[in-house]
Amino acid sequence: MEVLGDISTLISVGEEVEGIFGGTTPPLSDIEAELATEVAAVFFGAQLQQQVIDAASQLQGAQQFFAINYLNAQNFHQTPAQLSTLLNSSESPGLNNLSTVALTVDGWLSAAVDQPAPKDLISTAMSVCLGVYLHMCLLYRERAANASPSDVALTEAANKESYARQAVQTMQSRVMNRIANRIACLGYSEGIWNPPSGDPTYAYAVPLSQAAISDSWFDGGSNGLLSSLPLQYPGGWNPSTVVQRVWHAYRRLLWSGADADYNQLLAALNDQGMGTIIGYRVTNVDHSMRDAFIANSLPGVRAFGKWAASARGVLMSLDAMGMRSPGLPQDGWHRCSQCGGLYFDADFPDGTKRCPKSGGQHASTDGGDYVIHVIPSTSDPATAPAGWQGGWCYCASCLLLFFRGSSPSVCSAGGQHNPASSGYYFLTVGDVPVRIGISAEQGWLFCNACSALHSYKSGVSVCPGKDGGPHSSDGSGNYWLSSLGSTA
């Protein structure tokens, strides 16, 4: 009631201010609506925060059980019957409690679509919800591994797979939309800097080309964070080239949070071509905006990238549990919008030839993030699991996925595909299973002219084995890939 009383007082003050300024302030109805929205956001945020705290406590209990109680029991070589007893005892995290927690946080996340809440709190809520689902599946998995008789084990395994698929179907779009929306906050602009008229300091200055990056994620709306020196300055820096280098590294860091991407972004920011113009001489360049960004905002960019990578990792782990997938799931695979091939988004230097269409880098305009499964081993698995096809490798020269056991093997970088640094990848061919977790996309084909996997979905098809002609898919099966979604 005190809050409502304060609102009433503020509305009265608003009426007085409106009268003093002759109606130039916002209408009373707008003030009232804005205050009501802010108060609702405060209450919603506080309630969500308490729910997340409660859920995190339950998750911590489940983590401690597996890290201490269950691990100690395994280390003391307890029998499957003893482990099964422990997993079903009061020491074990209650499945009903975990399920209730997951549904509660899931409900708040659904409400957060229409009701504003602190950005970091939403990310935390997603992480906690994913963690609860994961530990529920772990509990079912271990129960299945130690259960007897066999029909009980099959029931526990079915429960694990069911909850894993449910978790992925519930959380996949939330996580990927959040990552896509975060990346979409980046803005790039090119413009002209005009010298102030009538100022003798700029008597000989001319209009200068300049490029800039803004990031509307931070409080205060669209904030100009980084800009480049003009093209006309001594040194010949190109604004577009300098800022695009930052843009590329910025996006990668938001995606991965990896040390390598952080170091690349930091190196790009420290390029001598980055700065803010405060005069027409090259010495009159202000780096305070860039320095403030590095000190105050860059840690948040990196933290979001780490969250994004972690959330995608849990989604893929849950999917592997639900689909009985071989090997480890790996995302970061994209369809090249120039040649149609499936390539891995490794950050090779600009200009390295790998796309048969452009002669430069592969590029993805739809931003689809595909997941395939790999055994990162130097020993070739003898056989592929039922329903899966082995023999697929990553080419270190052109970054495409290709089938190792076929001929011809033609790489756009010249010669044959290079599997030297590849693990062993598995694909699925045929109809998509009815019961599936991560979304699936059919229409991927094997090219018998270059051995690469490709798709016509982008409307392009360029094969290095046919001198730039379209891929040849005669005799190919219909492959499908798991897709986390688009981050375009």
Secondary structure by P-SEA (a helix, b strand, c coil): caaaaaaaaaaaaaaaaaaaaccccccaaaaaaaaaaaaaaaaaaaaaaaaaaaaaaaaaaaaaaaacaaaaaaaacccaaaaaaaaaccccccaaaaaaaaaaaaaaaaaaccccccaaaaaaaaaaaaaaaaaaaaaaaaaaaccccaaaaaaaaaaaaaaaaaaaaacaaaaaaaaaaaaaccccbbbbbbccccccccccccbbbbbbbbbcccccccccccccccccccccccaaaaaaaaaaaaaaaaacccaaaaaaaaaaaaccccccccccccccccaaaaaaaaaccaaaaaaaaaaaaaaaaaaaaaaaaaccccccccccccccccccccccccccccccccccccccbbbbccbbbbbbbbcccccccccccccccccbbbbcccccccccccccbbbccccccccccccbbbbbccccccccccccccbbbbbcccbbbbbccccbbbbccccccccccccccbbbbbbccccc
